[in-house]
Amino acid sequence: MHEEKSKDFLQKDILEASPFTEAVKVGSLGVFAGALSSAAFQWWIAAPRHEVLKEAGRGAGFFGVAGAAFYGTQVAVAQFREKDDMWNAPVGGAVVGALIGLRSGKLSHVVAHSIFLPIIIAGAEWARLETSLARGEKKPDDGFFKWPRRDPYKQRWEEIQKKDQEKGAAI
């Protein structure tokens, strides 16, 4: 019998993931969730059909952009810092907070949302980490004291050289 391996929708190791690809994946989920939630709300308040479709489109667009911006920023920051820890998500939250504030058109809202949303997200990330520790899971090793730091370019260059040597030996 042939067994197929199940593949996760999002890549587990965000340090190796493509920020653009992961942003597109999460953005597509955001489009679906935004359209569904906006249409359901408009249906709930008995809005006319054309209003339901218009609001579903708005919700789909905003949730798609917000989801892509949040997760794409989170992956990019993790790769820049070379750490996958709880501090990547609040940076993505700051970007989404700015997007939420931009919808209102006021600079004070942009600043307020860019400050308070990351605080909320950092609290949620901290709570997630504490509950996983309370369940007995190991604390992730962030490699803060590890030296020398991982060099992704050197690692990739070694992989390329190894493939070139294998090609040369095959000829």
Residue pairs with C-beta under 8 A, 6 or more apart in sequence:
9 25
10 17
10 22
10 25
10 26
10 71
11 17
11 22
13 84
14 22
14 74
14 75
14 78
14 79
14 84
14 88
15 78
15 79
15 82
15 84
17 75
18 75
19 72
19 73
19 75
19 76
19 79
20 72
22 71
22 72
22 75
23 68
23 69
23 71
23 72
23 75
24 68
25 71
26 67
26 68
26 70
26 71
26 72
27 64
27 65
27 67
27 68
28 64
29 67
30 60
30 63
30 64
30 65
30 66
30 67
30 68
31 60
31 61
31 63
31 64
32 60
33 63
33 67
34 56
34 59
34 60
34 61
34 62
34 63
34 64
35 56
35 57
35 59
35 60
35 63
36 56
37 59
37 63
38 55
38 56
38 58
38 59
38 60
39 52
39 53
39 55
39 56
39 59
41 55
42 51
42 52
42 55
42 56
43 52
47 55
62 99
62 103
65 99
66 96
66 99
66 100
69 92
69 95
69 96
69 99
70 89
70 92
70 93
70 95
70 96
71 92
72 92
73 91
73 92
73 95
74 88
74 89
74 91
74 92
75 88
77 88
77 91
77 92
78 84
78 85
78 88
79 152
81 87
81 88
82 143
82 149
82 150
82 152
83 142
83 143
83 144
84 140
85 140
85 142
86 122
86 125
86 126
86 128
86 129
87 122
87 125
89 121
89 122
89 124
89 125
90 118
90 119
90 121
90 122
90 125
91 118
92 121
93 117
93 118
93 120
93 121
93 122
94 114
94 115
94 117
94 118
96 117
97 110
97 113
97 114
97 115
97 116
97 117
97 118
98 110
98 113
98 114
100 109
100 113
100 117
101 107
101 109
101 110
101 111
101 112
101 113
101 114
102 110
104 110
129 139
133 139
143 149
143 150
